[in-house]
Amino acid sequence: MRKQLKSLMWIRRRIILSNKSLLLQVLLPFGFPCLYKKLYEVQGTLNTETKFNILATCLSMALYLGVGNIISTIVSEEREKNTLRTLLMSGIKVKSYFISTLIFPFAISLASALFIPKILEIDLGKQSDTYYLIVLLTAVAVMLIYLFIGLVCKSRVSAQVAGMLVMMVSFFIPMLSGMSDTFDTVIKYSHMGLFTNALSDLDHFKWQDQKASLIALIIWILVFALLVFVQAKRIRKIS
């Protein structure tokens, strides 16, 4: 398994580094905080609330462009070229394939969570552990959703379209906050609910007030983890 994982990770690293489009998607979320920060500084409207709004926007961008889209693009392209089925049929373990596919996106998620607040000069204070846990849990949910998209879609184009729809809906969800009780309920039980509620007021965030959103996020993770394994086994069985 170790040799399989090492080989697959080498392939993933080469794909990301050699594909300028994917590499740009990884780097863009780190560039936008600098741009937004400069613009708001020039306007004289840069404050703590604005910084957290920028953080939420840029982290969402990182999770969907720099993490999710990379996963669905790589996996769907391997499926389109029949490489995925060949790998699974040649003795590559499903676990090794998934770990190699997710490890770099997870590292990008961690880097985004670490460096974007530093770029914006945000002091997370006592809530830093809460912040990192919520961002990484949300990242896991996003990675599994896009991994499922990559496994289901039969071409790179269809995966990009599906991924774009998911990204647009996910970006739109936070904008619904406070509009009505119905919208608040949708946000609460979405995979972005805990993320949205935490970053909207991190200083006053309390876990006991967000139990429903936390449980919902865990359910999202478990459901898509199951769907991913089922779809991978189905692909392997197809003759």
N, C-alpha and C positions, 0 to 999 in steps of 0.2 A: 504493500500500500504506500509506503514511504517513497519508493522509486516512482510509482505512478503519480503521486501527488507532486513530486519534484518536477517531473517531466511536464505535467499539465500546467503547473505554475509558470514554468519557463515559457510555454506557448502563450499563456495569457499575457505575460509581461511583454513579450515580443509584439503581440497584436496591439496592445495599448500604445506602446512606444512608437510603433511603425505607422499607426493610423493617426494622421494629423487631426482628423475630425474628432475622434474619441479623446485624444490628448487635449484638444481645445476645450472640450466639454468638462474635462477634469479641472482645468486651470481657470476657466471663466468665473466660477463662483468665488475664487480667491481675489480676482481682479475687481469685481463689482463693488465689494465693500470699500475698497480704496477710492473708487470713483464716487460712490454715493456719499461717503464721508467728506470728500473734498467739496462736492457740490453743496452739501448742507452747511459746511463751514463757511463757504463763500457767502451763502445766503444768511448766515448768522442764526440758523434754526436748529443747529445740532445740539440735542440734549439727550438725556438718558432714555426717554420714551422713544425718540427718533432712532437712537442706536439699536434699541431692541426690535423696532420695526424692521430696520435694515437687516439685523441678525436673522430674524425669522424668514425674511424674503430670501436672503442669500443662502441660508442653510437649506431651505426648501429647494432652491435651485441646485445646490450641491447634491442633495439626495436624489433628485429626479434626473438631472442632466449628467452629473459626474459619477453617479452610482447606478441608479436604475436603468437608464438608457444604455449604459455600457454593457450591463448584464444581458438585457434583452437583445441587443445588437449582436453580441458575440454568440450567444446560444442559438438565436434564430438563423444566423448565417451558417453555423455548423449544422443545423438541421436542414437548411436549404441545400447545402452541398452534400448531405447525407453523412457528414463527418461524425455527427452526434451518435447516430445509430451504430456506425462502424466502431466508435470508441466503446460504446456500451456492450457491443457484441464481441469485442476482442479481449474481454477480460477486465476492462477498466471498471472498478467498483463505482456504483452510483454515489457512494459517500465521498470517494476521492474526487469525482467529477464536480460535485456540488461544492466541496471545500475549496477546490482550486478556482472555481468560478466566483465564489463569494469573498475570498480572503482579501483580494486587492480592493474591491469596492468597500469592504468593511474598513480597511486601512484608510481609504479616502474619506469615509464617513468620520472616522476618528480624527483625522487631520483637519477636516472642516470644523468639527466641533471644538477643536483645540485652538486653531489659528484665526478663525474669523472673529471671535470675540477679542483676541489680542489685536487684530488689525483695527477694530473699532474702539479699542481701549475701553472695553467693558469689564468692570469688576464684578465677577459673579458672587463673590463673598461666600457666605455660609451655604448658599444654594448651589454651589458648583457641582457637588456630587449628584444632586437631584437633576440638574441640567444635563450632565453627561449621561446619566442613566436613561433619561427620557429621550434624548436625541439618538442614542444608540439603539434603544428598543424600537423607536420609530424607523430607524435605518434598517433594522432587521426586517420589519414588516414590508418596507418598500422594496428591499432586495428580493424577498420571497415573491412579492406580487410581480415584479419584473422578470424574475426567473421563470415563473409560471407562464407569463406572456411569451417569453422566448421559446419555451418548450411547446406551447400550443400553436403558435403561429408557424406557418410553413415557409415563410420567406422573411427576409430582413425588412422589406418594405412594409409588409403587414404588421410586423412587430413594432416598427417605428410609428406607424399610425395608431396602433392600440396604445403604445406607450405615451404618445402625445395626448391622447384623449384622457388617460389616467392622470397625467401631469396637469392638464388644464383643469380638470375637476378638482384635483387636490389643491391647486393654487387658488381656486375659486372658493373652496370651503371656508377658509378663515374670513373671507369678506362677508360671509353670511352671519357672522357672529353678532348677536344683539338685535338682529332685524325682527325676529319673532321667536316664540317658544318652539315652533316646529323646526326652524333652522338650527336653533341651539341644540335641540335633541339630535338632529342629524350630525352635527359637529361632534357632539358628546360621544356618539357611538361609532364615529368614523375612525380610520387608522391614524388620522391627523388630529384627533380630538385632544389627546393628552398634550401633544406638542404645541398646539394652538393655545390651549388654556395656560400652559406653563409659561410660554414666552410672552404672553400678553401681560402677565403680572408676576414675574418670577419672584420678586421680593416677598410677596404675600402668598406664594404657592404653598398649599398644604395637601399632603397625600390623602388625608381623610375626606377631603372635599372632592377628590378626583377618583374615588374607588371605581365608579362605573366606567369612566374613560380608560382606566388602567386595565380593568378586566376585559373591556372591549378590545383593547390593543393586543392583549395576550391571546384572545380568541382569534383575532385576525392573523396573528403569527402562526398559531397552531393549525388553523384551517388551511392556510396557503402552504404550510410545510407539508401537510398531508396531501394536498392537491399536486404539489411538485413531485413527491415520491410516486404517487399513483400514475401521473403522466409519464414519468421517466420509465417506469416498469412497462407501461403500455407501448412506448416507443421501442423498447428492447424486444418485446414480443412480436412486433409487426414483422412479418416475413418479407 
